Amino acid sequence: MKTEKFKVGGMHCKSCEMLIKDSLEELGVKDISFEKEIITITFDETKISLEDIKKVIGKEGYKAE
Ligand SMILES: [Cu+2]
């Protein structure tokens, strides 16, 4: 398992966080937490790449940096 921390732009409220959390949980991402615009996640890098995770966040309308 790998833990990564990066910035997500475009989040304004708790529902933005919940939306991202739900779509990442569907991918099997765990321990999702937010601190302002910074997201911290833990995932199995043999099953999903950070790039794919960021793409999913992009599809929800946010900008993962
Ligand atoms: Cu929002």
N, CA, C, O and the ligand as a Tripos MOL2 file, in Angstrom:
@<TRIPOS>MOLECULE
protein
  261   259    66     0     0
PROTEIN
NO_CHARGES

@<TRIPOS>ATOM
      1 N           0.8460   -1.1870    0.0000 N.3       1 MET1
      2 CA          0.0000    0.0000    0.0000 C.3       1 MET1
      3 C           0.8840    1.2390    0.0000 C.2       1 MET1
      4 O           1.9760    1.2650    0.5670 O.2       1 MET1
      5 N           0.3660    2.2490   -0.6530 N.am      2 LYS2
      6 CA          1.1360    3.4630   -0.8030 C.3       2 LYS2
      7 C           0.3020    4.6550   -0.3340 C.2       2 LYS2
      8 O          -0.9020    4.7000   -0.5870 O.2       2 LYS2
      9 N           0.9130    5.5980    0.3300 N.am      3 THR3
     10 CA          0.2100    6.8090    0.7530 C.3       3 THR3
     11 C           0.7280    7.9920   -0.0510 C.2       3 THR3
     12 O           1.9330    8.1920   -0.1990 O.2       3 THR3
     13 N          -0.2060    8.7600   -0.5570 N.am      4 GLU4
     14 CA          0.1660    9.9400   -1.3390 C.3       4 GLU4
     15 C          -0.6300   11.1380   -0.8550 C.2       4 GLU4
     16 O          -1.7460   11.0080   -0.3530 O.2       4 GLU4
     17 N          -0.0310   12.3040   -1.0180 N.am      5 LYS5
     18 CA         -0.6570   13.5490   -0.5930 C.3       5 LYS5
     19 C          -0.4950   14.5270   -1.7520 C.2       5 LYS5
     20 O           0.6190   14.7340   -2.2330 O.2       5 LYS5
     21 N          -1.5850   15.1260   -2.2020 N.am      6 PHE6
     22 CA         -1.4630   16.1090   -3.2880 C.3       6 PHE6
     23 C          -2.6010   17.1160   -3.2200 C.2       6 PHE6
     24 O          -3.5550   16.9540   -2.4590 O.2       6 PHE6
     25 N          -2.4790   18.1510   -4.0270 N.am      7 LYS7
     26 CA         -3.4600   19.2180   -4.0020 C.3       7 LYS7
     27 C          -4.5920   18.9440   -4.9920 C.2       7 LYS7
     28 O          -4.3560   18.4830   -6.1090 O.2       7 LYS7
     29 N          -5.8160   19.2320   -4.5700 N.am      8 VAL8
     30 CA         -6.9610   19.1410   -5.4710 C.3       8 VAL8
     31 C          -7.6160   20.5150   -5.5320 C.2       8 VAL8
     32 O          -8.1150   21.0230   -4.5270 O.2       8 VAL8
     33 N          -7.6090   21.1040   -6.7090 N.am      9 GLY9
     34 CA         -8.1970   22.4210   -6.8670 C.3       9 GLY9
     35 C          -9.6650   22.3350   -7.2500 C.2       9 GLY9
     36 O         -10.0790   21.3920   -7.9250 O.2       9 GLY9
     37 N         -10.4430   23.3040   -6.8280 N.am     10 GLY10
     38 CA        -11.8400   23.3850   -7.2300 C.3      10 GLY10
     39 C         -12.8240   22.8760   -6.1980 C.2      10 GLY10
     40 O         -14.0310   22.8910   -6.4390 O.2      10 GLY10
     41 N         -12.3330   22.4230   -5.0450 N.am     11 MET11
     42 CA        -13.2390   21.9590   -3.9950 C.3      11 MET11
     43 C         -13.6910   23.1660   -3.1850 C.2      11 MET11
     44 O         -12.8790   24.0010   -2.7880 O.2      11 MET11
     45 N         -15.0160   23.2480   -2.9410 N.am     12 HIS12
     46 CA        -15.5230   24.4060   -2.2220 C.3      12 HIS12
     47 C         -16.1520   24.0540   -0.8880 C.2      12 HIS12
     48 O         -16.1960   24.8930    0.0120 O.2      12 HIS12
     49 N         -16.6340   22.8460   -0.7440 N.am     13 CYS13
     50 CA        -17.3780   22.5080    0.4600 C.3      13 CYS13
     51 C         -17.2810   21.0230    0.7580 C.2      13 CYS13
     52 O         -16.5900   20.2690    0.0730 O.2      13 CYS13
     53 N         -17.9930   20.6300    1.7960 N.am     14 LYS14
     54 CA        -17.9680   19.2290    2.2240 C.3      14 LYS14
     55 C         -18.5230   18.2940    1.1650 C.2      14 LYS14
     56 O         -18.0720   17.1540    1.0560 O.2      14 LYS14
     57 N         -19.5090   18.7590    0.3680 N.am     15 SER15
     58 CA        -20.0590   17.8410   -0.6400 C.3      15 SER15
     59 C         -19.0520   17.5680   -1.7420 C.2      15 SER15
     60 O         -19.0600   16.4860   -2.3300 O.2      15 SER15
     61 N         -18.1910   18.5240   -2.0310 N.am     16 CYS16
     62 CA        -17.1130   18.2670   -2.9900 C.3      16 CYS16
     63 C         -16.2270   17.1510   -2.4500 C.2      16 CYS16
     64 O         -15.8630   16.2260   -3.1760 O.2      16 CYS16
     65 N         -15.8900   17.2460   -1.1790 N.am     17 GLU17
     66 CA        -15.0430   16.2260   -0.5650 C.3      17 GLU17
     67 C         -15.7300   14.8690   -0.5950 C.2      17 GLU17
     68 O         -15.0950   13.8540   -0.8820 O.2      17 GLU17
     69 N         -17.0350   14.8480   -0.2990 N.am     18 MET18
     70 CA        -17.7800   13.5850   -0.2800 C.3      18 MET18
     71 C         -17.8490   12.9570   -1.6660 C.2      18 MET18
     72 O         -17.7390   11.7400   -1.8170 O.2      18 MET18
     73 N         -18.0340   13.8110   -2.6850 N.am     19 LEU19
     74 CA        -18.1100   13.3430   -4.0640 C.3      19 LEU19
     75 C         -16.8010   12.6580   -4.4610 C.2      19 LEU19
     76 O         -16.8040   11.5650   -5.0280 O.2      19 LEU19
     77 N         -15.7060   13.3070   -4.1600 N.am     20 ILE20
     78 CA        -14.3910   12.7470   -4.4840 C.3      20 ILE20
     79 C         -14.1560   11.4690   -3.6700 C.2      20 ILE20
     80 O         -13.6620   10.4690   -4.1910 O.2      20 ILE20
     81 N         -14.5140   11.5230   -2.3960 N.am     21 LYS21
     82 CA        -14.3210   10.3750   -1.5170 C.3      21 LYS21
     83 C         -15.0820    9.1520   -2.0570 C.2      21 LYS21
     84 O         -14.5330    8.0530   -2.1280 O.2      21 LYS21
     85 N         -16.3510    9.3600   -2.4360 N.am     22 ASP22
     86 CA        -17.1640    8.2550   -2.9520 C.3      22 ASP22
     87 C         -16.5530    7.6430   -4.2090 C.2      22 ASP22
     88 O         -16.4620    6.4200   -4.3180 O.2      22 ASP22
     89 N         -16.1320    8.4850   -5.1640 N.am     23 SER23
     90 CA        -15.5960    7.9160   -6.4000 C.3      23 SER23
     91 C         -14.2550    7.2260   -6.1640 C.2      23 SER23
     92 O         -13.9430    6.2410   -6.8340 O.2      23 SER23
     93 N         -13.4660    7.7260   -5.2300 N.am     24 LEU24
     94 CA        -12.1900    7.0610   -4.9510 C.3      24 LEU24
     95 C         -12.3890    5.7590   -4.1940 C.2      24 LEU24
     96 O         -11.6550    4.7940   -4.4030 O.2      24 LEU24
     97 N         -13.3870    5.7320   -3.3110 N.am     25 GLU25
     98 CA        -13.6730    4.4950   -2.5730 C.3      25 GLU25
     99 C         -14.0980    3.3820   -3.5110 C.2      25 GLU25
    100 O         -13.7880    2.2120   -3.2900 O.2      25 GLU25
    101 N         -14.8200    3.7650   -4.5750 N.am     26 GLU26
    102 CA        -15.2230    2.7720   -5.5770 C.3      26 GLU26
    103 C         -14.0130    2.1390   -6.2540 C.2      26 GLU26
    104 O         -14.0760    1.0000   -6.7160 O.2      26 GLU26
    105 N         -12.9180    2.8810   -6.3080 N.am     27 LEU27
    106 CA        -11.6860    2.3730   -6.9190 C.3      27 LEU27
    107 C         -10.8630    1.5400   -5.9380 C.2      27 LEU27
    108 O          -9.8740    0.9150   -6.3200 O.2      27 LEU27
    109 N         -11.2770    1.5360   -4.6820 N.am     28 GLY28
    110 CA        -10.5440    0.7880   -3.6740 C.3      28 GLY28
    111 C          -9.5250    1.6210   -2.9100 C.2      28 GLY28
    112 O          -8.6710    1.0870   -2.2020 O.2      28 GLY28
    113 N          -9.6300    2.9460   -3.0650 N.am     29 VAL29
    114 CA         -8.7220    3.8400   -2.3370 C.3      29 VAL29
    115 C          -9.1940    3.9340   -0.8850 C.2      29 VAL29
    116 O         -10.3900    4.0100   -0.6050 O.2      29 VAL29
    117 N          -8.2260    3.9270    0.0250 N.am     30 LYS30
    118 CA         -8.5740    3.9330    1.4480 C.3      30 LYS30
    119 C          -7.9940    5.1460    2.1730 C.2      30 LYS30
    120 O          -7.1800    5.8930    1.6290 O.2      30 LYS30
    121 N          -8.4420    5.3180    3.4220 N.am     31 ASP31
    122 CA         -7.9200    6.3870    4.2820 C.3      31 ASP31
    123 C          -7.8840    7.7330    3.5660 C.2      31 ASP31
    124 O          -6.8500    8.3980    3.5140 O.2      31 ASP31
    125 N          -9.0220    8.1160    3.0230 N.am     32 ILE32
    126 CA         -9.1000    9.3790    2.2940 C.3      32 ILE32
    127 C          -9.3820   10.5000    3.2900 C.2      32 ILE32
    128 O         -10.3950   10.4840    3.9890 O.2      32 ILE32
    129 N          -8.4790   11.4660    3.3460 N.am     33 SER33
    130 CA         -8.7460   12.5900    4.2370 C.3      33 SER33
    131 C          -8.3840   13.9030    3.5560 C.2      33 SER33
    132 O          -7.5310   13.9520    2.6700 O.2      33 SER33
    133 N          -9.0480   14.9530    3.9880 N.am     34 PHE34
    134 CA         -8.8610   16.2620    3.3740 C.3      34 PHE34
    135 C          -8.3920   17.2660    4.4090 C.2      34 PHE34
    136 O          -8.8260   17.2460    5.5600 O.2      34 PHE34
    137 N          -7.5100   18.1310    3.9850 N.am     35 GLU35
    138 CA         -7.1170   19.2480    4.8300 C.3      35 GLU35
    139 C          -7.0570   20.4390    3.8950 C.2      35 GLU35
    140 O          -6.0860   20.6220    3.1610 O.2      35 GLU35
    141 N          -8.1100   21.2480    3.9300 N.am     36 LYS36
    142 CA         -8.2900   22.3110    2.9460 C.3      36 LYS36
    143 C          -8.2200   21.7120    1.5440 C.2      36 LYS36
    144 O          -9.0490   20.8660    1.2070 O.2      36 LYS36
    145 N          -7.2660   22.1180    0.7220 N.am     37 GLU37
    146 CA         -7.2090   21.6070   -0.6520 C.3      37 GLU37
    147 C          -6.2750   20.4090   -0.7970 C.2      37 GLU37
    148 O          -6.0390   19.9300   -1.9060 O.2      37 GLU37
    149 N          -5.7570   19.9380    0.3010 N.am     38 ILE38
    150 CA         -4.8230   18.8130    0.2400 C.3      38 ILE38
    151 C          -5.5450   17.5140    0.5850 C.2      38 ILE38
    152 O          -6.2090   17.4090    1.6170 O.2      38 ILE38
    153 N          -5.4040   16.5390   -0.2890 N.am     39 ILE39
    154 CA         -6.0160   15.2380   -0.0490 C.3      39 ILE39
    155 C          -4.9150   14.2240    0.2760 C.2      39 ILE39
    156 O          -3.8450   14.2380   -0.3320 O.2      39 ILE39
    157 N          -5.1910   13.3550    1.2300 N.am     40 THR40
    158 CA         -4.2640   12.2740    1.5460 C.3      40 THR40
    159 C          -5.0030   10.9570    1.3330 C.2      40 THR40
    160 O          -6.1120   10.7650    1.8320 O.2      40 THR40
    161 N          -4.3740   10.0570    0.5870 N.am     41 ILE41
    162 CA         -5.0210    8.7830    0.2650 C.3      41 ILE41
    163 C          -4.0310    7.6320    0.4170 C.2      41 ILE41
    164 O          -2.8160    7.8110    0.3330 O.2      41 ILE41
    165 N          -4.5900    6.4510    0.6430 N.am     42 THR42
    166 CA         -3.7810    5.2390    0.6580 C.3      42 THR42
    167 C          -4.3790    4.2750   -0.3470 C.2      42 THR42
    168 O          -5.5920    4.0680   -0.3780 O.2      42 THR42
    169 N          -3.5290    3.6890   -1.1640 N.am     43 PHE43
    170 CA         -4.0450    2.7810   -2.2030 C.3      43 PHE43
    171 C          -3.0230    1.6920   -2.5030 C.2      43 PHE43
    172 O          -1.8420    1.7980   -2.1730 O.2      43 PHE43
    173 N          -3.5280    0.6400   -3.1440 N.am     44 ASP44
    174 CA         -2.6860   -0.4840   -3.5370 C.3      44 ASP44
    175 C          -2.1170   -0.1800   -4.9230 C.2      44 ASP44
    176 O          -2.8240   -0.2540   -5.9270 O.2      44 ASP44
    177 N          -0.8500    0.1560   -4.9600 N.am     45 GLU45
    178 CA         -0.2500    0.6060   -6.2300 C.3      45 GLU45
    179 C          -0.1150   -0.5250   -7.2600 C.2      45 GLU45
    180 O           0.1980   -0.2720   -8.4230 O.2      45 GLU45
    181 N          -0.3530   -1.7780   -6.8260 N.am     46 THR46
    182 CA         -0.3370   -2.8670   -7.8070 C.3      46 THR46
    183 C          -1.6840   -2.9510   -8.5330 C.2      46 THR46
    184 O          -1.7930   -3.5860   -9.5830 O.2      46 THR46
    185 N          -2.7070   -2.3030   -7.9620 N.am     47 LYS47
    186 CA         -4.0430   -2.3650   -8.5690 C.3      47 LYS47
    187 C          -4.4310   -1.0910   -9.2930 C.2      47 LYS47
    188 O          -5.1480   -1.1260  -10.2940 O.2      47 LYS47
    189 N          -3.9570    0.0260   -8.7860 N.am     48 ILE48
    190 CA         -4.3170    1.2940   -9.4170 C.3      48 ILE48
    191 C          -3.1580    2.2780   -9.2950 C.2      48 ILE48
    192 O          -2.4420    2.3000   -8.2940 O.2      48 ILE48
    193 N          -2.9940    3.0830  -10.3290 N.am     49 SER49
    194 CA         -1.8940    4.0490  -10.2920 C.3      49 SER49
    195 C          -2.3920    5.4080   -9.8200 C.2      49 SER49
    196 O          -3.5790    5.7210   -9.9080 O.2      49 SER49
    197 N          -1.4720    6.1940   -9.3260 N.am     50 LEU50
    198 CA         -1.8100    7.5470   -8.8770 C.3      50 LEU50
    199 C          -2.3730    8.3600  -10.0430 C.2      50 LEU50
    200 O          -3.2700    9.1860   -9.8730 O.2      50 LEU50
    201 N          -1.8260    8.1040  -11.2200 N.am     51 GLU51
    202 CA         -2.2920    8.7960  -12.4180 C.3      51 GLU51
    203 C          -3.7820    8.5210  -12.6690 C.2      51 GLU51
    204 O          -4.5430    9.4400  -12.9730 O.2      51 GLU51
    205 N          -4.1920    7.2520  -12.5410 N.am     52 ASP52
    206 CA         -5.6010    6.8940  -12.7350 C.3      52 ASP52
    207 C          -6.4860    7.5500  -11.6800 C.2      52 ASP52
    208 O          -7.5920    8.0010  -11.9760 O.2      52 ASP52
    209 N          -5.9930    7.5960  -10.4650 N.am     53 ILE53
    210 CA         -6.7530    8.2310   -9.3850 C.3      53 ILE53
    211 C          -6.9690    9.7070   -9.7040 C.2      53 ILE53
    212 O          -8.0640   10.2430   -9.5340 O.2      53 ILE53
    213 N          -5.9160   10.3430  -10.1640 N.am     54 LYS54
    214 CA         -6.0230   11.7690  -10.4980 C.3      54 LYS54
    215 C          -6.9650   11.9990  -11.6830 C.2      54 LYS54
    216 O          -7.6570   13.0150  -11.7520 O.2      54 LYS54
    217 N          -6.9810   11.0310  -12.6200 N.am     55 LYS55
    218 CA         -7.8900   11.1340  -13.7650 C.3      55 LYS55
    219 C          -9.3410   11.0980  -13.3120 C.2      55 LYS55
    220 O         -10.1750   11.8550  -13.8070 O.2      55 LYS55
    221 N          -9.6390   10.2040  -12.3590 N.am     56 VAL56
    222 CA        -11.0050   10.0850  -11.8490 C.3      56 VAL56
    223 C         -11.4240   11.3790  -11.1520 C.2      56 VAL56
    224 O         -12.5600   11.8290  -11.2970 O.2      56 VAL56
    225 N         -10.5120   11.9630  -10.4070 N.am     57 ILE57
    226 CA        -10.8050   13.2390   -9.7480 C.3      57 ILE57
    227 C         -11.0840   14.3050  -10.8230 C.2      57 ILE57
    228 O         -11.9800   15.1340  -10.6650 O.2      57 ILE57
    229 N         -10.3170   14.2720  -11.9010 N.am     58 GLY58
    230 CA        -10.5220   15.1930  -13.0160 C.3      58 GLY58
    231 C         -11.8810   15.0310  -13.6530 C.2      58 GLY58
    232 O         -12.5200   16.0140  -14.0300 O.2      58 GLY58
    233 N         -12.3300   13.7780  -13.7780 N.am     59 LYS59
    234 CA        -13.6390   13.5050  -14.3780 C.3      59 LYS59
    235 C         -14.7670   14.0670  -13.5360 C.2      59 LYS59
    236 O         -15.8300   14.4030  -14.0600 O.2      59 LYS59
    237 N         -14.5440   14.1710  -12.2270 N.am     60 GLU60
    238 CA        -15.5660   14.7440  -11.3380 C.3      60 GLU60
    239 C         -15.5680   16.2710  -11.4150 C.2      60 GLU60
    240 O         -16.4280   16.9250  -10.8260 O.2      60 GLU60
    241 N         -14.6170   16.8260  -12.1320 N.am     61 GLY61
    242 CA        -14.6020   18.2700  -12.3220 C.3      61 GLY61
    243 C         -13.6160   19.0210  -11.4440 C.2      61 GLY61
    244 O         -13.6830   20.2440  -11.3280 O.2      61 GLY61
    245 N         -12.7030   18.2840  -10.8280 N.am     62 TYR62
    246 CA        -11.7000   18.9360   -9.9710 C.3      62 TYR62
    247 C         -10.3180   18.7580  -10.5880 C.2      62 TYR62
    248 O         -10.1060   17.9470  -11.4890 O.2      62 TYR62
    249 N          -9.3920   19.5490  -10.0650 N.am     63 LYS63
    250 CA         -8.0640   19.5130  -10.6700 C.3      63 LYS63
    251 C          -7.0490   18.9380   -9.6760 C.2      63 LYS63
    252 O          -6.6400   19.6030   -8.7240 O.2      63 LYS63
    253 N          -6.6580   17.6890   -9.9240 N.am     64 ALA64
    254 CA         -5.6440   17.0620   -9.0740 C.3      64 ALA64
    255 C          -4.2670   17.4660   -9.5850 C.2      64 ALA64
    256 O          -3.9570   17.3240  -10.7670 O.2      64 ALA64
    257 N          -3.4480   17.9730   -8.6640 N.am     65 GLU65
    258 CA         -2.1300   18.4430   -9.0890 C.3      65 GLU65
    259 C          -1.0170   17.5390   -8.5790 C.2      65 GLU65
    260 O           0.1570   17.7930   -8.8480 O.2      65 GLU65
    261 CU        -18.7490   21.6620   -2.9100 Cu       66 CU66
@<TRIPOS>BOND
     1     1     2 1
     2     2     3 1
     3     3     4 2
     4     3     5 am
     5     5     6 1
     6     6     7 1
     7     7     8 2
     8     7     9 am
     9     9    10 1
    10    10    11 1
    11    11    12 2
    12    11    13 am
    13    13    14 1
    14    14    15 1
    15    15    16 2
    16    15    17 am
    17    17    18 1
    18    18    19 1
    19    19    20 2
    20    19    21 am
    21    21    22 1
    22    22    23 1
    23    23    24 2
    24    23    25 am
    25    25    26 1
    26    26    27 1
    27    27    28 2
    28    27    29 am
    29    29    30 1
    30    30    31 1
    31    31    32 2
    32    31    33 am
    33    33    34 1
    34    34    35 1
    35    35    36 2
    36    35    37 am
    37    37    38 1
    38    38    39 1
    39    39    40 2
    40    39    41 am
    41    41    42 1
    42    42    43 1
    43    43    44 2
    44    43    45 am
    45    45    46 1
    46    46    47 1
    47    47    48 2
    48    47    49 am
    49    49    50 1
    50    50    51 1
    51    51    52 2
    52    51    53 am
    53    53    54 1
    54    54    55 1
    55    55    56 2
    56    55    57 am
    57    57    58 1
    58    58    59 1
    59    59    60 2
    60    59    61 am
    61    61    62 1
    62    62    63 1
    63    63    64 2
    64    63    65 am
    65    65    66 1
    66    66    67 1
    67    67    68 2
    68    67    69 am
    69    69    70 1
    70    70    71 1
    71    71    72 2
    72    71    73 am
    73    73    74 1
    74    74    75 1
    75    75    76 2
    76    75    77 am
    77    77    78 1
    78    78    79 1
    79    79    80 2
    80    79    81 am
    81    81    82 1
    82    82    83 1
    83    83    84 2
    84    83    85 am
    85    85    86 1
    86    86    87 1
    87    87    88 2
    88    87    89 am
    89    89    90 1
    90    90    91 1
    91    91    92 2
    92    91    93 am
    93    93    94 1
    94    94    95 1
    95    95    96 2
    96    95    97 am
    97    97    98 1
    98    98    99 1
    99    99   100 2
   100    99   101 am
   101   101   102 1
   102   102   103 1
   103   103   104 2
   104   103   105 am
   105   105   106 1
   106   106   107 1
   107   107   108 2
   108   107   109 am
   109   109   110 1
   110   110   111 1
   111   111   112 2
   112   111   113 am
   113   113   114 1
   114   114   115 1
   115   115   116 2
   116   115   117 am
   117   117   118 1
   118   118   119 1
   119   119   120 2
   120   119   121 am
   121   121   122 1
   122   122   123 1
   123   123   124 2
   124   123   125 am
   125   125   126 1
   126   126   127 1
   127   127   128 2
   128   127   129 am
   129   129   130 1
   130   130   131 1
   131   131   132 2
   132   131   133 am
   133   133   134 1
   134   134   135 1
   135   135   136 2
   136   135   137 am
   137   137   138 1
   138   138   139 1
   139   139   140 2
   140   139   141 am
   141   141   142 1
   142   142   143 1
   143   143   144 2
   144   143   145 am
   145   145   146 1
   146   146   147 1
   147   147   148 2
   148   147   149 am
   149   149   150 1
   150   150   151 1
   151   151   152 2
   152   151   153 am
   153   153   154 1
   154   154   155 1
   155   155   156 2
   156   155   157 am
   157   157   158 1
   158   158   159 1
   159   159   160 2
   160   159   161 am
   161   161   162 1
   162   162   163 1
   163   163   164 2
   164   163   165 am
   165   165   166 1
   166   166   167 1
   167   167   168 2
   168   167   169 am
   169   169   170 1
   170   170   171 1
   171   171   172 2
   172   171   173 am
   173   173   174 1
   174   174   175 1
   175   175   176 2
   176   175   177 am
   177   177   178 1
   178   178   179 1
   179   179   180 2
   180   179   181 am
   181   181   182 1
   182   182   183 1
   183   183   184 2
   184   183   185 am
   185   185   186 1
   186   186   187 1
   187   187   188 2
   188   187   189 am
   189   189   190 1
   190   190   191 1
   191   191   192 2
   192   191   193 am
   193   193   194 1
   194   194   195 1
   195   195   196 2
   196   195   197 am
   197   197   198 1
   198   198   199 1
   199   199   200 2
   200   199   201 am
   201   201   202 1
   202   202   203 1
   203   203   204 2
   204   203   205 am
   205   205   206 1
   206   206   207 1
   207   207   208 2
   208   207   209 am
   209   209   210 1
   210   210   211 1
   211   211   212 2
   212   211   213 am
   213   213   214 1
   214   214   215 1
   215   215   216 2
   216   215   217 am
   217   217   218 1
   218   218   219 1
   219   219   220 2
   220   219   221 am
   221   221   222 1
   222   222   223 1
   223   223   224 2
   224   223   225 am
   225   225   226 1
   226   226   227 1
   227   227   228 2
   228   227   229 am
   229   229   230 1
   230   230   231 1
   231   231   232 2
   232   231   233 am
   233   233   234 1
   234   234   235 1
   235   235   236 2
   236   235   237 am
   237   237   238 1
   238   238   239 1
   239   239   240 2
   240   239   241 am
   241   241   242 1
   242   242   243 1
   243   243   244 2
   244   243   245 am
   245   245   246 1
   246   246   247 1
   247   247   248 2
   248   247   249 am
   249   249   250 1
   250   250   251 1
   251   251   252 2
   252   251   253 am
   253   253   254 1
   254   254   255 1
   255   255   256 2
   256   255   257 am
   257   257   258 1
   258   258   259 1
   259   259   260 2
@<TRIPOS>SUBSTRUCTURE
     1 MET1         2 RESIDUE 1 A MET
     2 LYS2         6 RESIDUE 1 A LYS
     3 THR3        10 RESIDUE 1 A THR
     4 GLU4        14 RESIDUE 1 A GLU
     5 LYS5        18 RESIDUE 1 A LYS
     6 PHE6        22 RESIDUE 1 A PHE
     7 LYS7        26 RESIDUE 1 A LYS
     8 VAL8        30 RESIDUE 1 A VAL
     9 GLY9        34 RESIDUE 1 A GLY
    10 GLY10       38 RESIDUE 1 A GLY
    11 MET11       42 RESIDUE 1 A MET
    12 HIS12       46 RESIDUE 1 A HIS
    13 CYS13       50 RESIDUE 1 A CYS
    14 LYS14       54 RESIDUE 1 A LYS
    15 SER15       58 RESIDUE 1 A SER
    16 CYS16       62 RESIDUE 1 A CYS
    17 GLU17       66 RESIDUE 1 A GLU
    18 MET18       70 RESIDUE 1 A MET
    19 LEU19       74 RESIDUE 1 A LEU
    20 ILE20       78 RESIDUE 1 A ILE
    21 LYS21       82 RESIDUE 1 A LYS
    22 ASP22       86 RESIDUE 1 A ASP
    23 SER23       90 RESIDUE 1 A SER
    24 LEU24       94 RESIDUE 1 A LEU
    25 GLU25       98 RESIDUE 1 A GLU
    26 GLU26      102 RESIDUE 1 A GLU
    27 LEU27      106 RESIDUE 1 A LEU
    28 GLY28      110 RESIDUE 1 A GLY
    29 VAL29      114 RESIDUE 1 A VAL
    30 LYS30      118 RESIDUE 1 A LYS
    31 ASP31      122 RESIDUE 1 A ASP
    32 ILE32      126 RESIDUE 1 A ILE
    33 SER33      130 RESIDUE 1 A SER
    34 PHE34      134 RESIDUE 1 A PHE
    35 GLU35      138 RESIDUE 1 A GLU
    36 LYS36      142 RESIDUE 1 A LYS
    37 GLU37      146 RESIDUE 1 A GLU
    38 ILE38      150 RESIDUE 1 A ILE
    39 ILE39      154 RESIDUE 1 A ILE
    40 THR40      158 RESIDUE 1 A THR
    41 ILE41      162 RESIDUE 1 A ILE
    42 THR42      166 RESIDUE 1 A THR
    43 PHE43      170 RESIDUE 1 A PHE
    44 ASP44      174 RESIDUE 1 A ASP
    45 GLU45      178 RESIDUE 1 A GLU
    46 THR46      182 RESIDUE 1 A THR
    47 LYS47      186 RESIDUE 1 A LYS
    48 ILE48      190 RESIDUE 1 A ILE
    49 SER49      194 RESIDUE 1 A SER
    50 LEU50      198 RESIDUE 1 A LEU
    51 GLU51      202 RESIDUE 1 A GLU
    52 ASP52      206 RESIDUE 1 A ASP
    53 ILE53      210 RESIDUE 1 A ILE
    54 LYS54      214 RESIDUE 1 A LYS
    55 LYS55      218 RESIDUE 1 A LYS
    56 VAL56      222 RESIDUE 1 A VAL
    57 ILE57      226 RESIDUE 1 A ILE
    58 GLY58      230 RESIDUE 1 A GLY
    59 LYS59      234 RESIDUE 1 A LYS
    60 GLU60      238 RESIDUE 1 A GLU
    61 GLY61      242 RESIDUE 1 A GLY
    62 TYR62      246 RESIDUE 1 A TYR
    63 LYS63      250 RESIDUE 1 A LYS
    64 ALA64      254 RESIDUE 1 A ALA
    65 GLU65      258 RESIDUE 1 A GLU
    66 CU66       261 GROUP 0 **** ****
